[in-house]
């Protein structure tokens, strides 16, 4: 877990800072392991199924503008980048390199359904993406190199002249943090921040997901411009059970949409949102015969590894895989918890017909690695 400052406990962090105030945590991760190299990150950015961006910082006297390009990128193009003033960002790194998912273990007090992805960026000196806000919580974990962050909770006006490609805000000073390897900066949603590499550096961003009102009202009339995000400033550490969407989370979702809607429908919409995958990285599922054969093998002597790109969650009534819901048996909690904690399903835990049927369905939804033919 992160080494929180002073005597700050996980419970106190949630009470004092989560969705409330930013927190700079020096040496919270003295060694980031596993890590990724600049060359490995560049290789990911050349792949068709990897979401990547390059952001260039363009300086002209006192004026600074930012220009973005989207990947995939040609290897020769990346090799020819200038010595400074650019940043390469790669999203969903843990889905393409499953070992990187271990970094999520550093925030065990956050329910894993709230974690969206691990974005990794490499910035040449002077590189950054400009002053901006995000609509989600993020833990910015500094790898190699040095970066200077400016952070403020003040309301900073948008600056449409700063970029044609990015939604940026005006320059500000705020609180300044010189961030070195192992330092972590937590930012709640909406907090203005602005990072610039002072020495070539790598940053590992553990970003959260939170549904908007419209995400929970699928199929209902357009709600217009008022589309607030799910919030959980009252989050408790006891909610962080592997894969579990706690009753408190379902209650917050219901409060967001209004008590006049059916609570079960809202809970299902939340679970489907929490496990929704991007189209280009949704795993392929097994067919009916293959699923039944794999379940038989699993029960007899085997185990199944959760697919690196699969998103799985469960609540008191349902299991969710890659944005699809299925009712579950009350006896399924133990193996679901174990599977979500380790990303491996032990066949010894699948004891009854209901569990086997659930696993067969999960196989068809793309939850697990399939054997190569």
N, C-alpha and C positions, 0 to 999 in steps of 0.2 A: 504494500500500500504506500501511497505518497507519504513522505515524512512531513507532516503538517507542522507549521511553525509553533515554537514554544510548547505549551501543554495542550494545544488544540486537539480535541478528539474528533473523530468522524461525526459523531452526533452533534457536537458543538459547531463544526464546520457547516453542517446542513442548517442548523438553527440560525447561525450568525451570518453566513455568507451566501449559501446556495440561493440563486435567483434574487439576490439582494445587493451584494457588494462584491467588487473584484478583490482578489487576494493574490499578492505576490509571495511565492514560497521558495526562498533560496535553498538550493541543494536538496530539493524534495525528492529528486531521483538522481543520486550521485552518478550512477551508471545506467544509461538507457540500454537495456537488453531485452529482446533482440533489437538490433539496429539494422539499418539499411545504408548502403553506400551511395555516393553520388552517381556512380556508373549504373548501379542496379536501378536506381530511380529513373535515370534517363532511359534505360532499356524498357521499363514499364511504359514510359511515355511514348514509345514507338508502336505499342500494340493497339490493334483496332478496338478491343473490348475494354480498354482502360480509359477512364475520363481524366484528361490532363489539360493543363493550361500553362502558357508562358505569359508573364506580365513584365513589360519593359517600362523602366522609369526613364522618362525623357526630360532632360533638364535644359533650360534656356534662360540663363541669368537666374533671377529669383523665381521664375515660373517653372513649375513641375507638372507634367502630365503623365498619364499612365495609359499604356496600350496593351491589349490582351489578344492572344492568339490561342486557338483551341487545337488540341492534338487529334489524332496521332501525329507525331513529328518524325521527320526523316533523321536517321542517325547522323548523317553528315551535317545536317543543319544544326543539330544540337552540339556537335563537336566544334562548330565554327562560331558559337556564340561569343560575344565580346567578354572582356575581362571583368566587367562590372555592370551594375544597373539592370539586372534582370532576376526574375524568380521563376522557378519551375515548380508547379504544384500538381500532385497526383492524388486523386481521390480513391477511396475504397481500397486502400493498400492491403488491409487485412483480409480482404476477399480474394485477392490475387496471390498474396503471400500469407497463407493462414497462420504461420508461426508468429506473425506480427500481432495477432489477436491477443497475445500474452500481455501486451501493454495495457489492455483494458483491466487487467487484474489490479492495476494500481489505483483504481477508483471503485473498489468493491461495495462502497456505500451508495452507489447509484444503480438503480435497477437496470439490468442489461438491455431490456427492451427500449430504454431511453437512449442508448448509445447508437448513433447512426453509423459513423465510420471513423477510420483513421486516415486523415489526410497528411501526407508528408510533403514538405517543401524544401527545396534547396535554393538558397539565395546567394548570388554573387555579391561582393561588397557593393553597397548602395542599393541593393535590390529590396523590393517590398511591393505590396499591392495597394498602397495608399491608405489614407484615413477612411475608416468605414465602421459600420455597425453590422453585427450579425443578429439574426432572430432566434438564436439558440445559445445554450451554454456551451462553453468550450474550455478544455484544459490544454494550454499551449506548453508543450514540454520541449525544452531546448536540448538539442543534440550538440554535435560539434559546432564550434565557432561562437561568434558573439553577435547579439542583436540588441538594438535599443528600442524599447517600447514606450510609447506615450499612451496614457489611459486617462479617461475622464468620464464621470457620470453626468457632466453638463450636457445640455441640449445643443448640439452643434448642427448648424444648418447644412443642408445638402449643397454640393458644389458640382453642378452639371458640367462645368467647364473643365473639370479635372480629368475627365475621360469620356470617350465615346462608347466604351465597352463595359465599364464598371460603374456601379452605383456608389459614389464616393461622397464624403462630406468635406467641409473646409478644414484647413490645417489648424492644429491646436497644439498646445504644450502639455497641459494636464500634469499628471504624475509621471515622472520619467523613471524607467527601470532599465539598467544595464544588465542584460540577461546572458549568463554564461552556461556552459554545459551542465545539465542537471537541475537547473532552475525551472520552475513551473509557474505559469501565470494563469489563474482561473478568471474567466470573464462571464458574468451573467448575460442574458439576452439584452440587446439594446445598448450595451455600453460601448462608447466610442473608443476605438483603439487604432494604433498606427505603429507598425514595426518596420525597422530598416536595418539591414545587415551592416554592421560595422566591420565584420570579418566574415568571409564565406561561411555559411552556417546551414544547419539542418534543423528543421522544426517539425515535431510530431504533434499533430492537433487531434485530440480526442473530442469529436464533436457530437452533440446530442441531437435527437430528433424530438419534435413536439408537434402534434397535429394542430391544424387550425380548425376553426368551426366548420368550414366547408368540407374538410376531410372526414368529418363525422356525420355529415348530412348528405351523403352521396345519394343522388336520385331525387333530392328535394329541390324546390325552386331556388333560383339564384339568390344569394343573400346580400348582394351588393358589395360595397366597399368595406363594410364593417366585418372583418374576418379575423377575430382575435385568436391568439395561440393558447394552447393548453399550458397551464402554469401549475407548478407544484412547490411553492416556497415553503410549504409545510411538510415537505418530504421527510420521512423517517428512515433511518438505516435499516430497520426491521423489514421494510418493503423490498429490500434487495435480495430476494431469493432467486436463484438462477432460473432465468426464462419466465418468471412468474409476473403476471400483471395483477397486482394486489387490489383488493376491494377499494382501498383508498384512491387508487388511480382511476378506477371505473367511476367512483363517485365524483371525482374532479371533472371527468369527461362529461358526465351527466349534468353537472352544474354549468358547464360551458354551453351546452346545447339547450338546456332548459328542462325542467322536470316534467313537462307535458309530453315528452317523447318517451317511448318504451325503453326501460333501462337495459333490457336484454339486447335490443337492437343497437343501442349506443355502445354497449360492451363489445359486441361483435365488430362494430365499425372500428373501435379502438384497436382491437387485436389484429384486424386485417391491416390497418394502417401501420401498426408497429412492426409488422413483418413484411411489408410490401417491398419488393425488390425492383431494381431498375431492369427494364426489358432486356437489355443487352447482356446482363450477367445473371439472369434467372436460370438456375440449374435445370437440366433435362431430367424428367422423371422416368421411372420404370413403367413398362406396360403391365397389364393385369397378371399374366403368367409369370413374368420375371419377378414381380413383387411377391407373389405367393411362394415362389421357389426360394427367394432370398429370406423370407420370414421363416420358412422351414429350416433352412441352414442356420439362421441366427439362433433359433430356439434350441437346436441340437448342440451347437458347440461354438458359436461364433460371436462376432460383434460387428457393428456397423459404425463407420465414421461419418459424422455430420459433414455434409459438403461445405467446402470453404466459403461458398457464396450463399448458402442457405440461411434464411432468417426464420427462427422458430420461437414461439412464445406459447404460454398457456395461462388460463385463469381457472376459476373454480368450476367452470362448466364446459370449456372448449379448449381445443388445441389449434394453433394457427401455424401454417407453413407457407412462406412466400406469398402472403396476402390472401390466403384461402383458409376458411374456418371449417372445423368439424367438431361436433359434440364429443365429449370424452366421458369415460367412466370415472367415478370417484376414486377407484383403486389405482388410477394411472399416475397419481401425483409423485410417488417415489421415483419411478423410473424416468419420468419427465424431468424432475429436478436433477437427478444424477446425470442424465444425458446432456442437459443444457449446461451443467457445470463443467463437464469434461469434454463435450462435443464428441463423445463416443457412447454408443448404446450397447450395453452388455446383455447378451441374450439370456443370461441367467435371471435377469430381472423381469422377463416377459413370461408371466406365469399363466395367463388365462386367454381365452378366445377373444375377449374384448380388446385386450392389449395387442394381440397379434393383428386384429383387424385394423386397429389404429396405426400400427407400424406399417402395414401394407399400404394404407392410404398415404401415409407420409412418404413412403418410397415413390409412389406415383406422383406426388407433389414436388419431388426433387429435393427431399430433405437430406438424403444420404449419398455418399460416393457409391457409384455403381461399378461392379467389376468390369474390366475390359474384356470384350468378346475376342 
